[in-house]
């Protein structure tokens, strides 16, 4: 399983190359955030609000878009939808597994987590990276796949 962990591991050290890339990214961080927000706004415009739920902005807070994370209507087969998008060149990914399901973390979860499990089951991350297809191509693909 992708993003499933059998062991706890830590590695907080950056290589010199990773640090150099990180510094270069910071020099254009505002452009990166604006671009990701543009993709998110496009997804909001194209996808039907009855079938897809987006994160809300909170008053007096600035939200940064790392991924465009949405919730699918429970009548949409997420696996099938991801496959349709992938066939058209869009790499959408399901939400992460609940940590409470992983054996290495079960010791720390003393309660049932039904909301977490529901979000994990119906959540989808849409891509926002800069090498993504053009917005017009994305619009056509999203309209075809719904």
Buried (B, 14 or more C-beta within 10 A) or exposed (E): EEEEEEEEEEEEEEEEEEEEEEEEEEEEEEEBBEBBBEBBBBBEEBBEEEBBBBEEEEEEEEEEBEBBBBBBEEEBEBEEBBEBBEEBEBEBBBBBBBBBBBEEEEEEBEEEBEEBBEBBBBBBBBBBEEEBBEBEEBBBBBEEBE
